[in-house]
Amino acid sequence: MLKILAIAPYQNLKTKIDEIAENFKTLYVESYVGDLSVGLAIATNLQLKCNK
């Protein structure tokens, strides 16, 4: 299974990503809404969780 992290700059794009991801059962998509600084914090926190 391929894991994808998507950080969208606005809610409507996140919603579209989630809708499209439902069509691909071999993908695990985790999506969030955030600008560049929030996106960096999300990615850093998730990376730290994965490395534990």
GILIN-V926789 format. One record per residue. N is the residue number from 0. RES is the residue in one small letter. PSI is psi in whole degrees, 0 to 359 (none if undefined). OMEGA is omega as a letter, one per 20 degrees, with the letter a starting at -180 (* if undefined). D_CENTER is the distance of its C-alpha to the mean C-alpha in Angstrom with 2 decimals. Layout:
BEGIN
[[N,RES,PSI,OMEGA,D_CENTER] [N,RES,PSI,OMEGA,D_CENTER]]
END
This chain:
BEGIN
[[0,m,132,r,15.16] [1,l,129,r,12.58] [2,k,134,a,9.25] [3,i,132,r,6.30] [4,l,122,r,3.28] [5,a,128,r,2.84] [6,i,107,a,4.83] [7,a,146,a,7.63] [8,p,347,r,11.11] [9,y,158,a,12.33] [10,q,319,a,12.03] [11,n,324,r,13.62] [12,l,320,r,11.17] [13,k,317,r,8.29] [14,t,316,r,11.11] [15,k,317,r,12.00] [16,i,314,r,8.79] [17,d,318,r,9.17] [18,e,314,a,12.85] [19,i,322,a,12.86] [20,a,331,r,10.78] [21,e,336,a,13.57] [22,n,350,a,16.04] [23,f,93,a,14.91] [24,k,344,r,15.86] [25,t,2,r,15.57] [26,l,144,r,11.78] [27,y,111,a,9.47] [28,v,125,r,6.08] [29,e,121,a,3.86] [30,s,149,a,2.76] [31,y,165,r,5.04] [32,v,132,r,8.18] [33,g,155,r,10.07] [34,d,190,a,12.59] [35,l,316,a,13.19] [36,s,319,r,14.60] [37,v,319,r,12.16] [38,g,319,r,9.24] [39,l,317,r,11.61] [40,a,318,r,12.36] [41,i,311,a,8.95] [42,a,318,r,8.70] [43,t,314,r,12.38] [44,n,318,r,12.41] [45,l,324,r,10.09] [46,q,319,r,12.28] [47,l,321,r,15.30] [48,k,320,a,14.59] [49,c,331,a,14.34] [50,n,355,a,17.52] [51,k,none,*,19.60]]
END
